[in-house]
Amino acid sequence: MSSECLKKVELYNGQNAIVAVNVHYGYNQEDSVILNHASIDRGLFRTMHFHTFTSETDCDDSNSKSSSKLDVDFGKPNTANLRVEKLDDDGLPYIASDLYSGDILIGKVSPQSSDANFSLKLRHTEKGRVDQVIMAVNDDGRRFARVRLREVRSPSLGDKFSSMHGQKGVVGFIEEQENMPFTIEGIVPDLIINPHAFPSRQTPGQLFECALSKVIASSGIVGDATPFSPITIESITEQLH
């Protein structure tokens, strides 16, 4: 039902970008692409990533060196060696708090040992904003906590993009808008792709659809760019002229 409401059958996931086929200072060799820095600042290709962490009330995943079995429960560790300022008294982080590498995500303590560390800490590459916190009981009767982090990411060097035709490319350079090429009308592209990328990927349908999209944009009609459609290059050329 949600797919029908979002019209995902007709409109697939993705974003429409203004693309220029051009060689730009050699930063888009082969099939690498160049992105417009201003387009990224406006939110182009910005995505949201979710990462869920789960921990139970046992010491199997603890960082403690103690080999004895201790009673472990969720709680805020009382130690100056851990970064626990984002945790509530129950050991779980506040909603909408920003956590970074080294912060304690889920606090776990033991009444038998104040020095033992059973807490779950974010690793070097992990960070985000707390989006959801759940505490419940599993089938074994043990309490568990689940925390979901939300991280907003913008395109960066090395990210890979692809069109619906499979025309893939890696971001090789992020150019400032004032250094980007522009049309006589002043239109600046969001993305520049090298013309040599099309023969290597063998995607002539990408150029076919680009020409059709120009007809659609200028005439305000709905076009059909699906494979094996009866539309021809000659008919598109005639409409462009």
N, C-alpha and C positions, 0 to 999 in steps of 0.2 A: 504494500500500500504506500509506504514512504517513497519507494522508487517511482511509483506512478505520480505522486504529488509533486515530486521534484523533476518529473519529466526526464528521468535518466534514460528512458528508452529512446527518446528523440534527441536529448541533449546530454552528451556524455561528459564525464569529469574532465576538467582541463580549462585552460584559459586561451583566449584568442589574443595573439600578439601581432604587432606590426613588424614584419620581417623584411629585411633588406638582403638581397643576394649580391654580395660584394666582397672584394678583397680589401681588407682594412689593415694596412701596415704590417701584414704578416702575422697578426695575432690570432687569426682563425684559419691556420693551415689545416689541410686535410678536411676533417669534418668537425673541427672545434668551432665554437661560437663565441661571439662577443655580445655582452649584455650592456644595456644602457643603465648607468648608475642611477639616474633620476627615476627611471621606471621601477627599479628595485626599491627606491625610497618611497614610491607611491604604492607599493605593495604587490608588485608583479611577482608571480610565482611564490608568494609567501605561503608557507604551510604550517600546520600545527601538528606536533608529534606528542603522543601519549605514551607514558612508560609506567607500568604498574608494578609495585613492589609488595610482596606478601611475606609475613613473618608469623610464626606460631609461638606459643608459650612453652618452648623447650629450649635447651641449650645446645642442640645439635649444630646450629648455624652460628654459634657464639664465637667471639674473638678471644675468649678467655683461655688461658693455658692450663686451667685447673681440670683434672681428669675426673673429679668426683661429680656425681649427679646432684645438681642443685635445683631448688624450686625457683622457677623463673616466671615473672609476670610483667605485664606492661607497666611502665612508669618512667618518670623523668629521672635520669641518673644524677646523683648529687656529687658531681666531680668537676673540678676546674679544668681537667684535661680534655674534655669533650665540648663541642659546640652544640649546646642544647637550648639556646635562647629562643628558638622557634618552636619548642615543644610545650604542650600543655602538661598539666600534672599527671594525666593518664599516659604520657609518653608518646602521644601522637601529635603531629604538627598542626598548626592552625591553618584553616582554609585560606587560600589566596596568599599564603606566605611564600616568599622566594627562597629556595634552597639551592646551595651551591656545593661543589666538590668539597668533601670533608665534613659537611654538616651531618648531624645525626637525624636520620629520617624517621626511625621507629625506636623509641627508647624501651629497653628491657632491663629490669633490675632483679636482684635476688635478695630477700631479707636475710639470708645466711652469710652473704659476703658483699660488703660494700665496695670492694676493690674489683670484683669480677665485672667484665664488660661483655654484655650480651646484646648490645644495641646494634641496629643496622645502620651503617654509615654509607653515604654516597661516595662512589668511586670517582676517579680522576675526571672522566668524561661525562659524568652525570650531573644534571642540574635541571631546574624547572620550577614552575609555580604549582603549589598544591591545589589540585582540582577536585579531589574526592578523597574522603577518609571513611573507611568502613571497619567496624569491629563486630565479629560474629563468632559462632561456634561451629566447628566442622563436624563431620560424621563420627569422629573419634571422641568427641566431647571436649576437645581442646580449643581454647580461644585463639583466634587469629586476627591479625590486623592487616588491612589492605589499603595502601596509599597510592593514588594515581597522580603523577606529575604531568603538567602540560608545558610544553616548550614551543615557542614560536620561532621558526627558522626562516631566514631569508637566503636567497641564492648566494653562493660564494664560489671561488675558484675551485675547479675540480668537480663540481656538481654536474650530473648528467641529465640531459633533457631529450625528449623524443616527441615527434609529431605522431599523429594517428597513422601515418604511412610508414612508421618505423624509421624515419629520418633522424637518427640519433646523433648527438653531439655533446661534447664536454666543454664547459665554460673555460675558455683560455684567457680571457681578459675582460675586465669590467671598465668600460670607457665612460668618461664624463660626457654629459649631453652636449656641451658646447663643442666637443671634438667629434661628434657623430655626424655622418652625412645627412643631408635633408633634401626633400623634393622642392620643386619650384613653388609649391603651396606652403612650404614650411613644415611639412610632416617629418618628424624625426622617428626612426625605427626604434623598437624596443630590443631588437635582436638582429645581429648580422651573421649570416652563414656564408661560407665559402662556396662558390659555384662548382668547385671540384668535388664537393661532397655528394652531388647527385649522381654522377656516373659511377662512383665507387659503391654507393649504396643501391644503385639501380632503382631509383624511386621517381620515375617520370610522372607518376600520378600526383606527386606533391606539387609540381609545377602546373599540372592540369587543374588541380583544385584551386591554386592561387589565382589563375586566370579567371576561373569561374567565380571566385569570391569577389573579384573586382567588378564583374558584371552584376552580381547580387547586390553589392554595396551601392553601386551607382543607380540601379533601377529599382531597388527596394522589393525584390521578389525572393521567393524561396527556391533554391537550387538543389539539385540532386547530384552528389559527388560520389555515390556508392559505386563499387566495382561493377563492371558489366552493364552499366546504364547506357541507354541509346544515345546520349549526348556526345557530340563529336567536337574535335578541336576547331574544325571549320565553322561550326555554329557559334562557338564562343568567340572566335575572332570576328565574325560578322557582327555580333552584338557589341563587342568592344569598339568597333568602328562606327 
